[in-house]
Amino acid sequence: MSFLPATQNKRRALVRASMIVLGLVLLGCAIAARVWGVAVHWPMLAVLVAFCALALLEFVTFDEIAKQAHYIAWYWGSLLGLIVVALIQVLFAFSGEPFAFVQAMLMRWLGHADPMTSFLSGMMITPVFMAAGFFIVRTIDWLRAR
Amino acid sequence: MRNRLKVLRAERNWSQAELADKLDVSRQSVNAIETGKYDPSLPLAFKIAKVFALTIEQIFSDDEVAQAAE
């Protein structure tokens, strides 16, 4: 397509810049919702869908080495995140006395949540840890490759 | 796997970014191949060979074979 930059590197840079812009729009929507109470769920959903489409496009523009780096980072990083989540769950589900103080501490900080908040938090916590693991491994790999 | 990418690039006065554009890969990828951190796939090795107008064997060599030659 002629409107796209000629080289793969420039196309990748364009996609990445667009993702940063959409990320900032998402952040702006979240701030607007929090500060001014604006109902932004539909625009946010639209931006999120566009962001996901760009993420797919970004992956297509990756060369084989970048793809390999992402596979490794997702495998090891998300596995690390899953292990941390599993450890936390095991500690809380089967701890009894030894870790009761941690539970008490968290209760003091977070209080009791309603079922929907608990459900949504549960939905969020695993991908957050997996993504954190991905970014940790990707950063280490990037620093080593410099 | 050993390669002569850095030498060949220097002979042609190309920067890593210039070579990256010719190969349609990122500059970091060129660096990873040059420093031996990554062995390219066959399609990319053929592409590299084509850019330098050489054969794959003239650019890449097996570690053991290279050691034996030394």
Backbone of each chain as ProteinMPNN parsed JSONL, in Angstrom:
{"seq_chain_A": "MSFLPATQNKRRALVRASMIVLGLVLLGCAIAARVWGVAVHWPMLAVLVAFCALALLEFVTFDEIAKQAHYIAWYWGSLLGLIVVALIQVLFAFSGEPFAFVQAMLMRWLGHADPMTSFLSGMMITPVFMAAGFFIVRTIDWLRAR", "coords_chain_A": {"N_chain_A": [[0.848, -1.199, 0.0], [0.593, 2.152, -0.913], [0.457, 4.389, 0.763], [1.699, 3.709, 3.055], [4.847, 3.705, 4.89], [7.993, 3.032, 3.183], [9.964, 1.141, 4.093], [10.208, -1.764, 6.238], [11.045, -1.222, 8.827], [10.321, 1.46, 9.162], [7.581, 1.229, 8.912], [7.036, -0.289, 11.173], [7.763, 1.555, 13.126], [5.823, 3.504, 12.703], [3.462, 2.121, 13.366], [4.013, 1.613, 16.036], [4.151, 4.227, 17.076], [1.506, 4.992, 16.661], [0.283, 3.26, 18.427], [1.214, 4.23, 20.847], [-0.03, 6.739, 20.874], [-2.741, 5.94, 20.961], [-2.676, 4.629, 23.404], [-2.224, 6.783, 25.095], [-4.616, 8.135, 24.669], [-6.378, 6.306, 25.794], [-5.522, 6.455, 28.452], [-6.188, 9.122, 28.935], [-8.98, 8.947, 28.706], [-9.53, 7.324, 30.915], [-8.695, 8.996, 32.986], [-10.467, 11.137, 32.584], [-12.869, 9.867, 33.195], [-12.49, 9.287, 35.884], [-11.896, 11.797, 37.095], [-13.76, 13.742, 36.094], [-16.038, 12.298, 35.96], [-17.052, 11.402, 33.528], [-18.913, 9.424, 31.218], [-17.238, 7.01, 29.703], [-17.085, 4.486, 28.681], [-17.846, 3.277, 26.186], [-16.37, 4.744, 24.14], [-13.819, 4.057, 25.146], [-13.808, 1.301, 24.857], [-13.868, 1.124, 22.08], [-11.405, 2.311, 21.446], [-9.749, 0.5, 22.676], [-10.204, -1.808, 21.156], [-9.174, -0.922, 18.719], [-6.549, -0.6, 19.534], [-5.825, -3.248, 20.07], [-5.976, -4.263, 17.472], [-3.898, -2.843, 16.309], [-1.816, -3.912, 17.792], [-1.73, -6.495, 16.789], [-1.025, -5.886, 14.183], [1.454, -4.778, 14.662], [2.867, -7.026, 15.47], [2.987, -8.387, 13.089], [4.743, -6.792, 11.695], [7.101, -7.31, 12.953], [10.469, -8.567, 12.817], [12.074, -11.821, 12.411], [13.76, -12.146, 14.613], [12.885, -10.364, 16.554], [10.36, -11.447, 16.91], [11.023, -13.935, 17.975], [12.173, -13.081, 20.368], [9.913, -12.045, 21.603], [8.336, -14.349, 21.845], [9.885, -15.81, 23.666], [9.913, -14.041, 25.849], [7.164, -13.912, 26.445], [6.68, -16.584, 27.066], [8.478, -17.27, 29.265], [8.127, -15.027, 30.945], [5.301, -14.822, 31.342], [4.894, -17.272, 32.463], [6.35, -17.028, 34.801], [4.792, -15.024, 36.018], [2.389, -16.468, 36.327], [3.234, -18.417, 38.122], [3.782, -16.884, 40.367], [1.195, -15.928, 40.949], [-0.065, -18.386, 41.418], [1.361, -19.229, 43.671], [0.6, -17.279, 45.519], [-2.13, -17.851, 45.667], [-2.072, -20.471, 46.675], [-0.853, -20.021, 49.141], [-2.835, -18.5, 50.384], [-5.116, -20.089, 50.22], [-4.487, -22.48, 51.467], [-3.106, -21.875, 53.739], [-3.711, -21.452, 56.566], [-2.636, -21.185, 59.869], [0.244, -20.302, 59.572], [0.443, -18.167, 57.649], [-1.459, -16.412, 58.398], [-1.127, -13.894, 59.395], [-0.435, -12.39, 57.179], [-2.778, -12.408, 55.735], [-4.4, -11.041, 57.51], [-3.138, -8.581, 57.494], [-3.536, -7.748, 54.834], [-6.285, -7.578, 54.844], [-6.632, -5.448, 56.551], [-5.519, -3.387, 55.014], [-6.95, -3.469, 52.573], [-9.592, -3.997, 53.175], [-12.954, -5.417, 53.23], [-14.21, -6.675, 50.217], [-16.943, -6.285, 47.89], [-18.796, -8.983, 46.233], [-18.723, -8.623, 43.36], [-16.582, -6.845, 42.954], [-14.54, -8.415, 43.991], [-14.61, -10.495, 42.135], [-13.963, -9.166, 39.712], [-11.424, -8.204, 40.392], [-10.092, -10.597, 40.715], [-10.226, -11.495, 38.081], [-8.53, -9.708, 36.899], [-6.039, -9.9, 38.137], [-4.364, -12.105, 37.411], [-3.668, -11.758, 34.545], [-2.354, -9.308, 34.9], [-0.093, -9.931, 36.459], [1.09, -11.734, 34.675], [1.628, -10.072, 32.495], [3.37, -8.314, 33.728], [5.499, -10.031, 34.252], [6.216, -10.606, 31.599], [7.123, -8.042, 30.76], [9.3, -7.719, 32.477], [11.069, -9.835, 31.711], [11.389, -9.16, 29.001], [12.592, -6.653, 29.225], [15.022, -7.3, 30.488], [16.145, -8.906, 28.485], [16.304, -7.034, 26.418], [18.093, -5.173, 27.517], [20.36, -6.772, 27.699], [20.863, -7.233, 25.017], [21.659, -4.834, 23.995]], "CA_chain_A": [[0.0, 0.0, 0.0], [1.514, 3.262, -1.149], [0.452, 5.388, 1.831], [2.544, 3.222, 4.148], [6.284, 3.916, 4.655], [8.586, 2.034, 2.289], [10.688, 0.057, 4.75], [9.54, -2.453, 7.351], [11.412, -0.526, 10.066], [9.504, 2.681, 9.265], [6.192, 0.798, 9.154], [6.985, -0.687, 12.576], [7.814, 2.792, 13.918], [4.51, 4.167, 12.556], [2.497, 1.347, 14.16], [4.354, 1.824, 17.446], [3.75, 5.597, 17.424], [0.033, 4.995, 16.742], [-0.089, 2.559, 19.666], [1.488, 5.146, 21.964], [-1.102, 7.748, 20.837], [-3.963, 5.296, 21.459], [-2.455, 4.391, 24.837], [-2.43, 8.068, 25.774], [-6.06, 8.407, 24.61], [-6.97, 5.434, 26.822], [-5.195, 7.053, 29.755], [-7.006, 10.335, 29.023], [-10.363, 8.517, 28.971], [-9.593, 6.836, 32.3], [-8.601, 10.179, 33.855], [-11.731, 11.876, 32.427], [-13.908, 9.129, 33.92], [-12.232, 9.408, 37.324], [-11.907, 13.184, 37.583], [-14.998, 14.46, 35.766], [-17.176, 11.371, 35.969], [-17.596, 11.249, 32.168], [-19.139, 8.011, 30.824], [-16.337, 6.815, 28.555], [-16.852, 3.057, 28.445], [-17.926, 2.914, 24.757], [-15.147, 5.202, 23.445], [-12.662, 3.287, 25.622], [-13.879, -0.022, 24.236], [-13.484, 1.308, 20.668], [-9.957, 2.555, 21.409], [-9.114, -0.769, 23.067], [-10.271, -2.707, 19.982], [-8.195, -0.39, 17.754], [-5.223, -0.882, 20.117], [-5.567, -4.682, 19.851], [-5.72, -4.434, 16.033], [-2.539, -2.336, 16.068], [-0.877, -4.868, 18.397], [-1.599, -7.578, 15.804], [-0.274, -5.318, 13.055], [2.84, -4.623, 15.123], [3.493, -8.343, 15.458], [3.251, -8.728, 11.681], [5.91, -6.025, 11.235], [8.319, -7.784, 13.636], [11.301, -9.527, 12.1], [12.095, -13.112, 13.109], [14.492, -12.069, 15.882], [11.968, -9.709, 17.491], [9.302, -12.426, 17.214], [11.628, -14.921, 18.873], [12.331, -12.425, 21.676], [8.585, -11.95, 22.204], [7.912, -15.699, 22.256], [10.634, -16.162, 24.883], [9.455, -13.192, 26.955], [5.814, -14.323, 26.851], [6.725, -17.899, 27.71], [9.097, -17.229, 30.588], [7.534, -13.947, 31.744], [3.945, -15.138, 31.792], [5.018, -18.435, 33.355], [6.777, -16.45, 36.081], [3.592, -14.373, 36.566], [1.447, -17.512, 36.751], [3.792, -19.07, 39.315], [3.579, -15.957, 41.503], [-0.246, -15.961, 41.277], [-0.358, -19.704, 42.007], [1.93, -19.231, 45.025], [-0.269, -16.452, 46.374], [-3.382, -18.596, 45.893], [-1.796, -21.603, 47.562], [-0.618, -19.474, 50.48], [-4.077, -18.035, 50.998], [-6.136, -21.144, 50.3], [-4.11, -23.593, 52.348], [-2.113, -21.44, 54.726], [-4.053, -21.639, 57.968], [-1.924, -20.328, 60.815], [1.527, -19.662, 59.262], [0.36, -16.91, 56.91], [-2.661, -15.696, 58.827], [-0.775, -12.488, 59.615], [-0.469, -11.723, 55.858], [-4.195, -12.212, 55.428], [-4.904, -9.98, 58.403], [-2.53, -7.332, 57.025], [-4.231, -7.359, 53.603], [-7.655, -7.187, 55.228], [-6.553, -4.095, 57.114], [-5.236, -2.436, 53.929], [-7.94, -3.469, 51.484], [-10.948, -4.149, 53.679], [-13.73, -6.484, 52.586], [-14.763, -6.239, 48.932], [-18.191, -6.954, 47.509], [-18.493, -10.103, 45.329], [-18.385, -8.209, 42.005], [-15.216, -6.302, 42.989], [-13.644, -9.571, 44.16], [-14.583, -11.229, 40.867], [-13.212, -8.383, 38.732], [-10.016, -8.185, 40.826], [-9.575, -11.93, 40.387], [-10.056, -11.548, 36.626], [-7.442, -8.82, 36.49], [-4.744, -10.112, 38.796], [-3.489, -13.044, 36.677], [-3.019, -11.11, 33.395], [-1.441, -8.23, 35.338], [1.175, -10.581, 36.842], [1.692, -12.305, 33.459], [2.179, -8.956, 31.706], [4.542, -7.81, 34.474], [6.568, -11.002, 33.967], [6.639, -10.375, 30.217], [7.921, -6.816, 30.671], [10.574, -7.945, 33.178], [11.942, -10.664, 30.849], [11.676, -8.399, 27.776], [13.539, -5.587, 29.575], [16.33, -7.934, 30.712], [16.619, -9.318, 27.164], [16.63, -5.812, 25.669], [19.325, -4.605, 28.096], [21.482, -7.665, 27.318], [21.105, -7.162, 23.563], [22.111, -3.483, 23.594]], "C_chain_A": [[0.882, 1.247, 0.0], [1.557, 4.281, -0.011], [1.301, 4.962, 3.029], [4.021, 3.489, 3.841], [6.911, 2.743, 3.906], [9.232, 0.866, 3.033], [9.899, -0.504, 5.938], [9.814, -1.729, 8.676], [10.57, 0.724, 10.267], [8.039, 2.333, 9.523], [6.013, 0.423, 10.633], [6.946, 0.556, 13.475], [6.467, 3.514, 13.879], [3.462, 3.459, 13.418], [2.731, 1.601, 15.65], [3.921, 3.22, 17.914], [2.232, 5.67, 17.566], [-0.43, 4.317, 18.029], [0.13, 3.459, 20.883], [0.382, 6.205, 22.045], [-2.392, 7.15, 21.403], [-3.864, 5.001, 22.964], [-2.704, 5.659, 25.64], [-3.911, 8.451, 25.784], [-6.793, 7.579, 25.669], [-6.762, 6.005, 28.217], [-6.046, 8.299, 29.989], [-8.451, 9.998, 29.352], [-10.522, 8.087, 30.431], [-9.562, 8.012, 33.278], [-9.913, 10.969, 33.81], [-12.854, 11.21, 33.218], [-13.761, 9.316, 35.423], [-12.473, 10.829, 37.827], [-13.25, 13.858, 37.335], [-16.224, 13.568, 35.719], [-17.829, 11.197, 34.607], [-17.776, 9.753, 31.863], [-18.337, 7.728, 29.555], [-16.195, 5.345, 28.169], [-16.909, 2.674, 26.966], [-16.724, 3.429, 23.97], [-13.916, 4.396, 23.846], [-12.624, 1.907, 24.983], [-13.425, 0.055, 22.774], [-11.968, 1.486, 20.547], [-9.205, 1.258, 21.729], [-9.093, -1.758, 21.901], [-9.24, -2.265, 18.945], [-6.774, -0.704, 18.222], [-4.849, -2.359, 19.871], [-5.243, -4.952, 18.379], [-4.297, -3.972, 15.7], [-1.486, -3.283, 16.643], [-0.645, -6.048, 17.455], [-0.74, -7.124, 14.626], [1.2, -5.181, 13.417], [3.567, -5.963, 15.055], [3.846, -8.764, 14.038], [4.511, -8.013, 11.189], [7.211, -6.459, 11.926], [9.151, -8.664, 12.71], [11.419, -10.787, 12.961], [12.768, -13.042, 14.48], [13.617, -11.415, 16.957], [10.846, -10.669, 17.883], [9.804, -13.454, 18.22], [11.74, -14.34, 20.289], [10.982, -12.328, 22.383], [8.076, -13.315, 22.655], [8.562, -16.053, 23.595], [10.112, -15.363, 26.077], [8.06, -13.585, 27.414], [5.844, -15.665, 27.572], [7.255, -17.784, 29.137], [8.444, -16.196, 31.499], [6.159, -14.318, 32.255], [3.955, -16.36, 32.708], [5.416, -17.967, 34.766], [5.579, -15.797, 36.786], [2.602, -15.382, 37.092], [1.925, -18.191, 38.03], [3.555, -18.192, 40.545], [2.111, -15.987, 41.935], [-0.602, -17.281, 41.957], [0.162, -19.78, 43.439], [1.043, -18.452, 45.989], [-1.554, -17.212, 46.695], [-3.179, -19.756, 46.856], [-1.608, -21.104, 49.0], [-1.926, -19.1, 51.158], [-5.103, -19.144, 51.18], [-5.783, -22.194, 51.344], [-3.202, -23.183, 53.511], [-2.489, -21.803, 56.162], [-3.239, -20.674, 58.807], [-0.681, -19.597, 60.274], [1.41, -18.314, 58.559], [-0.882, -16.097, 57.269], [-2.366, -14.211, 58.988], [-0.796, -11.709, 58.289], [-1.918, -11.427, 55.483], [-4.76, -11.056, 56.244], [-4.407, -8.62, 57.917], [-3.267, -6.824, 55.776], [-5.661, -6.904, 53.895], [-7.664, -5.764, 55.755], [-6.382, -3.066, 56.0], [-6.414, -2.311, 52.957], [-9.381, -3.513, 51.962], [-11.668, -5.293, 52.988], [-14.336, -5.936, 51.305], [-16.078, -6.96, 48.667], [-17.873, -8.037, 46.471], [-18.064, -9.666, 43.931], [-16.958, -7.656, 41.952], [-14.211, -7.441, 43.127], [-13.481, -10.318, 42.85], [-13.716, -10.493, 39.847], [-11.725, -8.33, 39.09], [-9.352, -9.505, 40.476], [-9.303, -12.078, 38.905], [-8.808, -10.783, 36.197], [-6.068, -9.281, 36.96], [-3.809, -11.037, 37.997], [-2.858, -12.391, 35.445], [-2.057, -10.007, 33.791], [-0.082, -8.825, 35.708], [1.876, -11.161, 35.615], [2.337, -11.202, 32.628], [3.414, -8.391, 32.393], [5.743, -8.72, 34.214], [7.117, -10.81, 32.573], [7.552, -9.147, 30.138], [9.273, -6.974, 31.371], [11.54, -8.71, 32.274], [12.351, -9.895, 29.598], [12.716, -7.304, 28.051], [14.939, -6.167, 29.773], [16.952, -8.304, 29.367], [17.086, -8.115, 26.357], [17.931, -5.203, 26.186], [20.543, -5.432, 27.707], [21.854, -7.519, 25.851], [21.674, -5.829, 23.121], [23.586, -3.45, 23.239]], "O_chain_A": [[1.799, 1.376, 0.812], [2.565, 4.964, 0.171], [1.585, 5.771, 3.912], [4.416, 3.5, 2.675], [6.43, 1.612, 3.981], [9.058, -0.286, 2.636], [9.064, 0.168, 6.543], [8.937, -1.632, 9.534], [10.151, 1.027, 11.384], [7.341, 3.038, 10.252], [5.008, 0.756, 11.261], [6.198, 0.606, 14.452], [6.02, 4.065, 14.884], [2.677, 4.105, 14.111], [1.788, 1.78, 16.421], [3.391, 3.374, 19.014], [1.722, 6.327, 18.474], [-1.407, 4.74, 18.647], [-0.661, 3.452, 21.826], [-0.09, 6.534, 23.132], [-3.059, 7.776, 22.226], [-4.848, 5.111, 23.695], [-3.307, 5.626, 26.713], [-4.411, 9.012, 26.76], [-7.698, 8.067, 26.346], [-7.674, 6.039, 29.043], [-6.56, 8.514, 31.086], [-9.081, 10.668, 30.171], [-11.501, 8.429, 31.094], [-10.297, 8.032, 34.265], [-10.415, 11.416, 34.841], [-13.683, 11.883, 33.831], [-14.744, 9.478, 36.146], [-13.15, 11.047, 38.832], [-13.82, 14.471, 38.238], [-17.33, 14.043, 35.463], [-19.016, 10.882, 34.522], [-16.924, 8.93, 32.196], [-18.715, 8.156, 28.465], [-15.29, 4.989, 27.415], [-16.119, 1.843, 26.519], [-16.11, 2.672, 23.218], [-13.07, 4.085, 23.008], [-11.562, 1.405, 24.616], [-12.704, -0.816, 22.287], [-11.328, 0.899, 19.675], [-8.168, 0.961, 21.135], [-8.102, -2.455, 21.681], [-8.528, -3.086, 18.365], [-5.904, -1.032, 17.416], [-3.713, -2.672, 19.514], [-4.363, -5.753, 18.063], [-3.586, -4.61, 14.923], [-0.407, -3.447, 16.073], [0.475, -6.544, 17.328], [0.13, -7.846, 14.141], [2.08, -5.432, 12.595], [4.724, -6.036, 14.641], [4.867, -9.411, 13.805], [5.258, -8.551, 10.37], [8.296, -6.029, 11.534], [8.602, -9.422, 11.91], [10.933, -10.825, 14.091], [12.403, -13.779, 15.396], [13.603, -11.846, 18.11], [10.428, -10.705, 19.04], [9.116, -13.799, 19.18], [11.444, -15.014, 21.275], [10.897, -12.502, 23.598], [7.461, -13.434, 23.714], [7.904, -16.524, 24.523], [9.893, -15.906, 27.16], [7.779, -13.599, 28.613], [5.135, -15.869, 28.557], [6.574, -18.151, 30.095], [8.232, -16.453, 32.684], [5.864, -14.16, 33.44], [3.13, -16.472, 33.615], [4.891, -18.445, 35.772], [5.374, -15.986, 37.985], [2.031, -15.2, 38.168], [1.125, -18.503, 38.913], [3.182, -18.678, 41.613], [1.809, -16.061, 43.126], [-1.34, -17.304, 42.942], [-0.504, -20.325, 44.319], [0.77, -18.888, 47.107], [-2.014, -17.221, 47.837], [-4.003, -19.999, 47.738], [-2.135, -21.688, 49.947], [-2.113, -19.345, 52.35], [-5.862, -19.155, 52.149], [-6.659, -22.733, 52.02], [-2.608, -24.03, 54.179], [-1.687, -22.389, 56.89], [-3.157, -19.486, 58.496], [-0.55, -18.392, 60.489], [2.193, -17.407, 58.838], [-1.294, -15.207, 56.525], [-3.232, -13.368, 58.752], [-1.128, -10.524, 58.266], [-2.242, -10.349, 54.985], [-5.497, -10.211, 55.735], [-5.146, -7.635, 57.925], [-3.582, -5.639, 55.667], [-6.173, -5.971, 53.276], [-8.562, -4.976, 55.458], [-7.01, -2.008, 56.022], [-6.817, -1.212, 52.575], [-10.291, -3.112, 51.237], [-11.055, -6.055, 52.24], [-14.913, -4.849, 51.307], [-16.308, -8.074, 49.138], [-16.792, -8.018, 45.884], [-17.147, -10.256, 43.359], [-16.208, -7.957, 41.023], [-13.167, -7.445, 42.475], [-12.378, -10.726, 42.485], [-12.856, -11.089, 39.2], [-10.867, -8.4, 38.21], [-8.215, -9.543, 40.006], [-8.314, -12.685, 38.495], [-8.122, -11.168, 35.25], [-5.064, -9.082, 36.276], [-2.607, -10.785, 37.916], [-1.638, -12.449, 35.29], [-1.057, -9.78, 33.11], [0.959, -8.293, 35.321], [3.1, -11.096, 35.509], [3.446, -11.363, 32.12], [4.39, -8.031, 31.734], [6.857, -8.248, 33.987], [8.33, -10.843, 32.366], [8.62, -9.199, 29.528], [10.276, -6.427, 30.913], [12.684, -8.296, 32.087], [13.504, -9.959, 29.172], [13.6, -7.053, 27.232], [15.923, -5.606, 29.292], [18.134, -8.052, 29.131], [18.124, -8.161, 25.697], [18.773, -4.768, 25.4], [21.612, -4.893, 27.424], [23.019, -7.663, 25.482], [22.128, -5.701, 21.984], [24.113, -2.395, 22.884]]}, "seq_chain_B": "MRNRLKVLRAERNWSQAELADKLDVSRQSVNAIETGKYDPSLPLAFKIAKVFALTIEQIFSDDEVAQAAE", "coords_chain_B": {"N_chain_B": [[27.709, -20.935, 15.579], [29.557, -19.0, 13.286], [30.054, -15.725, 11.846], [30.747, -13.381, 9.139], [29.663, -10.931, 9.068], [30.009, -8.352, 10.21], [32.506, -7.551, 9.258], [32.09, -7.63, 6.49], [30.128, -5.701, 6.255], [31.504, -3.466, 7.12], [33.4, -3.259, 5.11], [31.856, -2.318, 3.06], [31.113, 0.083, 3.972], [28.685, 0.405, 5.35], [26.203, 1.299, 7.692], [24.844, -0.235, 10.688], [22.135, 0.304, 10.727], [21.602, 0.9, 8.044], [22.119, -1.559, 6.81], [20.168, -3.009, 8.117], [17.824, -1.881, 7.058], [18.09, -2.737, 4.413], [17.763, -5.441, 4.744], [15.281, -5.629, 5.827], [14.938, -5.863, 8.569], [15.247, -5.1, 12.127], [17.617, -2.707, 13.534], [18.677, -3.636, 15.901], [18.407, -6.341, 15.514], [20.259, -6.858, 13.496], [22.545, -6.305, 14.927], [22.355, -8.347, 16.847], [22.776, -10.602, 15.257], [25.325, -10.089, 14.233], [26.907, -10.139, 16.548], [26.69, -12.72, 17.236], [24.66, -13.555, 18.876], [22.335, -14.451, 17.938], [21.322, -16.866, 15.596], [20.539, -16.597, 12.252], [17.498, -17.51, 10.449], [17.123, -19.829, 7.671], [15.823, -18.52, 5.395], [16.414, -15.811, 6.037], [19.185, -15.895, 6.105], [19.726, -16.444, 3.439], [18.798, -14.08, 2.354], [20.585, -12.263, 3.447], [22.913, -13.166, 2.225], [22.27, -12.553, -0.415], [22.112, -9.75, -0.336], [24.79, -9.1, 0.103], [25.849, -10.189, -2.126], [27.039, -12.719, -2.099], [27.785, -16.201, -1.295], [25.996, -18.244, 1.103], [27.781, -19.809, 2.561], [30.094, -18.332, 2.366], [29.691, -16.35, 4.144], [28.645, -17.35, 6.559], [29.832, -19.739, 8.945], [30.381, -22.968, 10.358], [31.038, -23.42, 13.829], [32.837, -25.475, 14.696], [34.062, -26.234, 12.303], [35.27, -23.826, 11.606], [37.026, -23.538, 13.733], [38.663, -25.742, 13.331], [39.844, -24.991, 10.951], [41.39, -22.893, 11.798]], "CA_chain_B": [[27.809, -20.416, 14.216], [30.317, -17.753, 13.136], [29.73, -15.015, 10.606], [31.633, -12.273, 8.759], [28.745, -9.828, 8.757], [30.56, -7.06, 10.628], [33.61, -7.25, 8.323], [31.501, -7.349, 5.166], [29.409, -4.421, 6.366], [32.529, -2.412, 7.207], [34.008, -3.135, 3.764], [30.933, -1.556, 2.198], [30.813, 1.34, 4.686], [27.273, 0.47, 5.71], [25.92, 1.284, 9.134], [23.919, -1.332, 11.041], [20.779, 0.737, 10.34], [21.486, 0.767, 6.582], [21.996, -2.99, 6.514], [18.863, -3.426, 8.638], [16.814, -1.484, 6.067], [18.224, -3.607, 3.225], [17.303, -6.789, 5.101], [13.931, -5.532, 6.412], [14.939, -6.246, 9.989], [15.606, -3.949, 12.956], [19.059, -2.545, 13.762], [19.016, -4.525, 17.014], [18.519, -7.703, 14.977], [21.564, -6.922, 12.817], [23.522, -6.379, 16.022], [22.265, -9.683, 17.458], [23.406, -11.575, 14.338], [26.768, -9.778, 14.164], [27.585, -10.532, 17.786], [26.522, -14.166, 17.414], [23.635, -13.872, 19.874], [21.215, -15.083, 17.234], [21.613, -17.446, 14.283], [19.355, -16.333, 11.415], [16.847, -18.634, 9.759], [17.619, -20.0, 6.291], [15.394, -17.424, 4.506], [17.153, -14.575, 6.325], [20.575, -16.131, 5.692], [19.74, -16.275, 1.975], [18.605, -12.645, 2.107], [21.873, -11.637, 3.777], [23.836, -13.555, 1.149], [21.869, -11.817, -1.622], [22.481, -8.335, -0.141], [26.245, -8.983, -0.045], [26.2, -10.867, -3.383], [27.938, -13.835, -1.775], [27.026, -17.4, -0.918], [25.821, -18.362, 2.557], [29.02, -20.374, 3.129], [31.122, -17.286, 2.414], [29.356, -15.438, 5.254], [28.457, -18.119, 7.793], [30.566, -20.998, 9.027], [30.155, -23.735, 11.572], [32.074, -23.192, 14.845], [33.844, -26.548, 14.69], [34.801, -26.144, 11.036], [36.099, -22.616, 11.685], [38.115, -23.824, 14.687], [39.577, -26.686, 12.672], [40.575, -24.236, 9.93], [42.379, -22.047, 12.484]], "C_chain_B": [[28.603, -19.096, 14.21], [29.874, -17.045, 11.86], [30.664, -13.831, 10.394], [30.838, -11.004, 8.472], [29.365, -8.454, 9.049], [31.656, -6.607, 9.643], [33.051, -6.841, 6.966], [30.785, -6.001, 5.155], [30.402, -3.267, 6.377], [33.186, -2.178, 5.84], [33.149, -2.27, 2.838], [30.54, -0.219, 2.823], [29.328, 1.502, 5.004], [27.157, 0.518, 7.235], [24.991, 0.096, 9.41], [22.496, -0.987, 10.591], [20.567, 0.577, 8.834], [21.298, -0.696, 6.187], [20.624, -3.503, 6.96], [17.76, -3.082, 7.64], [16.862, -2.364, 4.822], [17.651, -5.001, 3.497], [15.87, -6.824, 5.62], [13.874, -6.096, 7.826], [15.331, -5.017, 10.802], [17.134, -3.888, 13.135], [19.522, -3.478, 14.882], [19.203, -5.966, 16.523], [19.845, -7.885, 14.258], [22.66, -7.076, 13.869], [23.545, -7.776, 16.647], [22.93, -10.738, 16.57], [24.919, -11.362, 14.324], [27.524, -10.289, 15.391], [27.392, -12.018, 18.108], [25.494, -14.539, 18.458], [22.449, -14.585, 19.232], [21.686, -15.622, 15.895], [20.38, -17.263, 13.401], [18.771, -17.6, 10.809], [17.425, -18.74, 8.343], [17.15, -18.882, 5.358], [16.171, -16.122, 4.747], [18.623, -14.716, 5.918], [20.712, -15.955, 4.177], [19.627, -14.792, 1.605], [19.913, -11.887, 2.342], [22.877, -11.913, 2.652], [23.553, -12.75, -0.118], [22.3, -10.346, -1.529], [23.985, -8.142, -0.364], [26.759, -9.62, -1.351], [27.254, -11.948, -3.153], [27.091, -15.083, -1.526], [26.927, -17.444, 0.609], [27.121, -18.854, 3.211], [30.139, -19.339, 3.222], [30.874, -16.316, 3.58], [29.289, -16.195, 6.583], [29.307, -19.385, 7.773], [30.289, -21.664, 10.366], [31.316, -23.51, 12.541], [33.206, -24.207, 14.761], [34.716, -26.48, 13.435], [35.761, -24.955, 11.081], [37.292, -22.841, 12.612], [39.163, -24.745, 14.065], [40.438, -25.962, 11.642], [41.663, -23.364, 10.546], [43.535, -22.904, 12.979]], "O_chain_B": [[28.353, -18.203, 15.018], [29.387, -17.673, 10.92], [31.289, -13.339, 11.333], [31.282, -10.125, 7.734], [29.26, -7.525, 8.248], [31.718, -5.441, 9.254], [33.473, -5.848, 6.373], [30.833, -5.262, 4.172], [30.188, -2.235, 5.741], [33.486, -1.043, 5.469], [33.66, -1.583, 1.953], [29.729, 0.52, 2.265], [28.786, 2.605, 4.935], [27.912, -0.133, 7.957], [24.429, -0.497, 8.489], [21.749, -1.853, 10.136], [19.492, 0.17, 8.393], [20.452, -1.034, 5.359], [20.001, -4.319, 6.28], [16.864, -3.891, 7.399], [15.828, -2.7, 4.244], [17.124, -5.655, 2.597], [15.304, -7.897, 5.83], [12.892, -6.722, 8.223], [15.709, -3.995, 10.229], [17.84, -4.873, 12.919], [20.617, -4.038, 14.823], [20.037, -6.71, 17.039], [20.488, -8.927, 14.384], [23.582, -7.877, 13.712], [24.61, -8.319, 16.938], [23.571, -11.661, 17.073], [25.695, -12.316, 14.393], [28.637, -10.804, 15.28], [27.874, -12.507, 19.129], [25.436, -15.69, 18.893], [21.662, -15.241, 19.914], [22.367, -14.925, 15.143], [19.293, -17.719, 13.755], [19.449, -18.619, 10.674], [18.13, -17.841, 7.884], [17.957, -18.337, 4.604], [16.539, -15.422, 3.803], [19.23, -13.758, 5.441], [21.693, -15.389, 3.696], [20.274, -14.318, 0.671], [20.299, -11.009, 1.57], [23.587, -11.018, 2.194], [24.477, -12.319, -0.809], [22.786, -9.768, -2.502], [24.406, -7.143, -0.947], [27.957, -9.588, -1.636], [28.22, -12.073, -3.905], [25.861, -15.035, -1.542], [27.678, -16.768, 1.312], [27.509, -18.376, 4.277], [31.03, -19.458, 4.062], [31.764, -15.551, 3.95], [29.812, -15.735, 7.598], [29.482, -20.018, 6.731], [30.003, -21.004, 11.365], [32.465, -23.42, 12.109], [34.382, -23.845, 14.754], [35.934, -26.646, 13.495], [36.911, -25.056, 10.653], [38.408, -22.406, 12.331], [40.368, -24.561, 14.24], [41.616, -26.277, 11.476], [42.705, -23.117, 9.939], [44.474, -22.385, 13.583]]}, "name": "protein", "num_of_chains": 2, "seq": "MSFLPATQNKRRALVRASMIVLGLVLLGCAIAARVWGVAVHWPMLAVLVAFCALALLEFVTFDEIAKQAHYIAWYWGSLLGLIVVALIQVLFAFSGEPFAFVQAMLMRWLGHADPMTSFLSGMMITPVFMAAGFFIVRTIDWLRARMRNRLKVLRAERNWSQAELADKLDVSRQSVNAIETGKYDPSLPLAFKIAKVFALTIEQIFSDDEVAQAAE"}
